[in-house]
Amino acid sequence: MNLFKKVLDFYINSSIHVALAVFSLFRITELYFGFSYDESLGFFVFFATITGYNFVKYAGVAKLHHRSLTKNLQIIQVFSLICFLLMCYYAWLLPLRTLLFFVPLGVLTFLYAVPFLSGFQKNLRSIGYLKIIVVALVWAATTVLLPIYASEISITTEVYLCVIQRFLLVVVLILPFDIRDVQYDAISLQTIPKKIGIENTKKFGVVLLGLCLALEFMISPNANYRTAFLMVFSVLLILLMRARVNQSKYYSSFWVEAIPIFWWLFLLV
């Protein structure tokens, strides 16, 4: 049991789980718009997510809930280096136009962690509302616009609606994390729960989920896809409403973040 817990902790702390979530959303876009899977781009997105998230998480001083990572940090750093090299390998296989499209997303990720504002004292992560917008924007662009652009598919109304839905969905996925982090975030960091309260944050999330559901009926190619999304909608709604400050260790970092993976699996079944 102890070995299982160590493996699970490494799986989460090394960002493999979040990378699978991003990869799942990438594959969902492929299913919705019917283009063939680009293996090089898929693996590039997967390894770039691990590289980017580990850079953001471990580049600066760890937060209180990351202090337990000290003993394993060296292993995660080596793992991150391997993933970075694999990212570079798959980047080499991609067309230049695809890489150029990804550059602004990579820059946003870099600025999310590296201080460049207020005399190099603040980064994008330290600005409450901007933090959640940047993360949702990068996820939406990476998992919808990037694969569609790489496949040279024309940008239709459905694509724009899918980007909006993906953006809103990622915002909802972040809310349980922000509720958890109320006890860790600095007073100056005005996240949504700190600004409007936990209960109002949940209500806000429900409204966004409702918009996602309405958009699904405009985007979805068939009834089976709508059924799968309804399952995702229901599970995420329950997780959002049950989110609290003193949540279990794996509540957000595993179960909430697993929603995109479950969604992809529902579609495959």
C-alpha positions, 0 to 999 in steps of 0.5 A, a space after each residue: 500500500 505504501 508503494 502504491 501511494 508513492 507511485 500515485 504521489 509521483 504520478 501526480 507530483 511529476 505532472 503526468 496526471 495533468 499531462 494526460 488530462 491535456 492529452 485527453 482534451 487534445 484527443 477529444 477535439 480530434 474525435 469531435 472534428 473528425 481529423 486523423 490523430 497526429 502522433 508527433 503533435 500528441 506526444 509533443 503536447 503531452 511532454 510539453 505539458 509535463 515540462 511546462 507544469 513542472 517548470 511552473 511548480 518547481 522553478 520558484 519557492 514551493 508553497 506550503 502544500 509542496 513542502 513534502 516534495 523536498 526529498 523527491 524533487 531531485 527525481 522529478 527534476 531528472 524526470 522533467 529533463 527527460 520529458 523536455 528532451 522528448 518534447 524537443 525530439 517530437 518538436 523536431 518532427 513537427 512542421 515549422 508553422 505548427 511550432 510557430 503557432 505554439 510559441 505564444 503559448 510557451 511564452 505565456 507559460 514561461 511568464 506564468 512562472 518567471 517574475 517580469 512585472 512590478 520591478 521583476 517581483 511579480 509573474 502572471 501567476 501572482 495576479 489572481 484573476 489573470 492567473 485563471 484566465 491564462 491557464 484556461 486560455 493556454 489549455 483551450 488553445 493547446 487542445 482545440 486550436 493547435 490540433 485544428 491548425 496543424 490539421 489545416 482544417 478551416 476554422 468554423 463557428 463550431 470551432 470557435 464555440 468549442 474554444 469557448 466551451 473548453 475555456 469555460 470548462 477549464 475555469 470550472 476545473 480550476 475552481 476546486 483548486 482555488 477553493 483548496 488553496 484559500 488557506 495557502 494563497 497570500 492575502 494579496 492574491 485575489 483569487 475568485 474564492 477570496 474575492 466572492 467567497 466559496 459558496 458564490 464561487 460554486 454558484 459561479 462554477 454552476 453557471 459556467 457549467 450550464 453554459 458549457 452544457 448549452 454549447 455542447 448541444 451546438 458543437 456535439 456531432 451526435 447524441 452519443 457525444 452529448 450523453 458522454 458530456 452529460 456524464 462529465 457535466 454531472 460528475 464535475 458538478 458534484 465535485 464542484 459542489 462538494 469542494 471545500 478548503 480542507 479537502 482530501 489530498 487527492 480530491 482536486 489533484 487527482 479526481 477533479 483533474 481526471 475529468 478530461 480523462 474520464 470524458 475521453 474514455 466515455 467517448 471511446 466506449 
